[in-house]
Amino acid sequence: MKSLDWIVRLEWAVVAVAAIVFYGATGVSWWLFALLILAPDLSMVFYLAGPRLGAIAYNALHTLLVPVLLLLAGHLAGSAVGSAIALIWIAHIAIDRALGYGLKLSTGFQDTHLGAIGRKRETFSP
């Protein structure tokens, strides 16, 4: 792996840690965190309908736009639960990126904007 890849992964790991620390500051139960940390991955079920629909659904739940807006709305409304859900979602995305999982291409689950994952990794280039 190139040194630049490690820097980007480290940045995402820092974002994940920050989201988890800020989650702790919300005072919301850690049970909610445990319950929801993998919830965005439920979007993978859409791959049963094909790689195009699967990629659309997966990417919709693995981009930062909505959770950051939810975090802002939760903060402005004084909603600890809203902020907590947004931070869980952000932590999930950041952990995925730190592990090298990117947004999906319509060619298949293993093809991401960061390159291929799994067995196909050596042969795929975005």
The 8 nearest C-alpha neighbors of each residue, nearest first, counted from 0:
[[1, 4, 2, 5, 3, 6, 99, 8],
 [0, 2, 4, 3, 5, 6, 7, 8],
 [1, 3, 5, 4, 6, 0, 7, 8],
 [2, 4, 6, 1, 5, 7, 0, 8],
 [5, 3, 7, 1, 2, 6, 8, 0],
 [4, 6, 8, 2, 3, 7, 9, 1],
 [5, 7, 9, 3, 8, 4, 10, 2],
 [8, 6, 10, 4, 9, 5, 3, 11],
 [9, 7, 97, 5, 11, 10, 6, 4],
 [8, 10, 12, 6, 7, 11, 5, 13],
 [9, 11, 7, 13, 8, 12, 6, 14],
 [12, 10, 14, 97, 93, 8, 13, 9],
 [11, 13, 9, 15, 97, 14, 10, 8],
 [12, 14, 16, 10, 11, 15, 17, 9],
 [15, 13, 11, 17, 12, 16, 93, 18],
 [16, 14, 90, 12, 93, 18, 13, 17],
 [15, 17, 13, 19, 18, 14, 20, 12],
 [16, 18, 14, 20, 19, 15, 21, 13],
 [19, 17, 21, 15, 86, 90, 16, 20],
 [18, 20, 22, 16, 17, 21, 15, 23],
 [21, 19, 17, 23, 22, 18, 16, 24],
 [22, 20, 24, 18, 23, 19, 17, 25],
 [23, 21, 19, 25, 24, 20, 83, 86],
 [24, 22, 20, 21, 25, 26, 19, 27],
 [23, 25, 21, 22, 26, 20, 27, 19],
 [26, 24, 22, 27, 23, 79, 83, 21],
 [25, 27, 24, 23, 28, 22, 79, 83],
 [26, 28, 25, 29, 80, 83, 79, 23],
 [29, 27, 30, 31, 26, 32, 23, 25],
 [28, 30, 32, 31, 33, 27, 23, 34],
 [31, 29, 33, 28, 32, 34, 27, 35],
 [32, 30, 34, 29, 33, 28, 35, 27],
 [31, 33, 29, 30, 35, 34, 36, 87],
 [32, 34, 30, 31, 35, 36, 29, 37],
 [33, 35, 31, 32, 30, 36, 37, 38],
 [34, 36, 38, 32, 37, 33, 31, 87],
 [37, 35, 32, 38, 33, 87, 91, 34],
 [36, 38, 35, 40, 39, 91, 41, 34],
 [37, 39, 35, 40, 41, 36, 34, 42],
 [40, 38, 41, 60, 37, 42, 61, 88],
 [39, 41, 42, 38, 37, 43, 57, 60],
 [40, 42, 43, 39, 38, 44, 37, 57],
 [41, 43, 57, 40, 44, 56, 45, 39],
 [44, 42, 45, 41, 46, 40, 57, 53],
 [43, 45, 46, 42, 47, 41, 53, 48],
 [46, 44, 53, 47, 43, 48, 42, 52],
 [47, 45, 53, 49, 48, 44, 50, 43],
 [46, 48, 45, 49, 44, 53, 50, 43],
 [49, 47, 46, 45, 52, 53, 50, 44],
 [50, 48, 46, 47, 51, 52, 53, 45],
 [49, 51, 53, 107, 105, 46, 52, 54],
 [52, 50, 105, 54, 53, 49, 55, 106],
 [53, 51, 55, 54, 50, 49, 45, 56],
 [52, 54, 46, 45, 50, 56, 51, 55],
 [55, 53, 57, 103, 51, 52, 56, 105],
 [54, 56, 52, 58, 53, 57, 59, 51],
 [55, 57, 59, 53, 54, 58, 42, 52],
 [58, 56, 42, 54, 59, 60, 55, 53],
 [57, 59, 61, 55, 60, 56, 102, 54],
 [58, 60, 56, 57, 61, 55, 62, 54],
 [61, 59, 58, 57, 39, 62, 56, 42],
 [62, 60, 58, 59, 92, 57, 63, 102],
 [63, 61, 64, 60, 58, 59, 92, 65],
 [62, 64, 66, 65, 67, 61, 89, 92],
 [63, 65, 67, 62, 66, 68, 69, 61],
 [64, 66, 68, 67, 63, 69, 62, 60],
 [67, 65, 85, 69, 68, 63, 64, 70],
 [66, 68, 70, 69, 65, 64, 63, 71],
 [69, 67, 71, 65, 70, 66, 72, 64],
 [70, 68, 66, 72, 67, 71, 85, 73],
 [71, 69, 82, 67, 73, 85, 68, 72],
 [70, 72, 68, 74, 69, 73, 75, 67],
 [73, 71, 69, 75, 74, 70, 76, 68],
 [74, 72, 82, 81, 78, 70, 76, 71],
 [73, 75, 77, 71, 72, 76, 70, 82],
 [74, 76, 72, 77, 73, 71, 78, 70],
 [77, 75, 73, 78, 74, 72, 71, 81],
 [76, 78, 74, 75, 73, 79, 72, 82],
 [79, 77, 73, 81, 76, 80, 74, 82],
 [78, 80, 82, 81, 25, 83, 77, 73],
 [79, 81, 83, 82, 78, 84, 27, 73],
 [82, 80, 73, 78, 84, 83, 79, 85],
 [81, 83, 73, 70, 85, 79, 80, 84],
 [82, 84, 80, 86, 85, 81, 22, 79],
 [85, 83, 87, 81, 86, 82, 80, 88],
 [84, 86, 66, 88, 70, 82, 83, 87],
 [85, 87, 89, 83, 18, 88, 84, 22],
 [88, 86, 90, 84, 85, 89, 36, 32],
 [87, 89, 85, 91, 86, 90, 66, 84],
 [90, 88, 86, 92, 91, 87, 93, 85],
 [89, 91, 15, 87, 93, 18, 88, 92],
 [92, 90, 88, 94, 89, 93, 36, 87],
 [91, 93, 95, 89, 94, 90, 61, 96],
 [92, 94, 15, 11, 90, 96, 95, 91],
 [93, 95, 97, 91, 96, 92, 15, 90],
 [94, 96, 100, 92, 98, 93, 97, 91],
 [97, 95, 99, 100, 93, 98, 94, 101],
 [96, 98, 8, 11, 94, 12, 99, 95],
 [97, 99, 95, 96, 100, 94, 8, 12],
 [100, 98, 96, 97, 101, 95, 113, 8],
 [101, 99, 95, 96, 98, 102, 113, 111],
 [102, 100, 111, 113, 112, 96, 103, 99],
 [101, 103, 111, 112, 58, 104, 61, 100],
 [104, 102, 111, 54, 110, 108, 101, 58],
 [103, 105, 111, 106, 110, 54, 107, 102],
 [104, 106, 51, 50, 107, 54, 103, 108],
 [107, 105, 104, 50, 110, 51, 108, 103],
 [108, 106, 50, 110, 109, 105, 104, 103],
 [107, 109, 110, 103, 50, 54, 104, 106],
 [108, 110, 116, 115, 107, 111, 117, 119],
 [111, 109, 115, 104, 107, 108, 103, 114],
 [112, 110, 103, 114, 101, 113, 102, 104],
 [111, 113, 101, 102, 114, 125, 103, 104],
 [114, 112, 111, 101, 115, 99, 100, 125],
 [115, 113, 111, 112, 125, 124, 110, 123],
 [114, 116, 120, 110, 109, 123, 111, 119],
 [117, 115, 120, 109, 119, 110, 114, 118],
 [116, 118, 119, 120, 109, 115, 121, 110],
 [117, 119, 120, 116, 121, 115, 109, 122],
 [118, 120, 117, 122, 121, 115, 123, 116],
 [121, 119, 115, 116, 118, 117, 122, 123],
 [122, 120, 119, 123, 118, 115, 124, 116],
 [121, 123, 119, 120, 124, 115, 118, 114],
 [124, 122, 115, 120, 121, 119, 114, 125],
 [123, 125, 114, 122, 115, 121, 120, 110],
 [124, 114, 112, 123, 113, 111, 115, 110]]
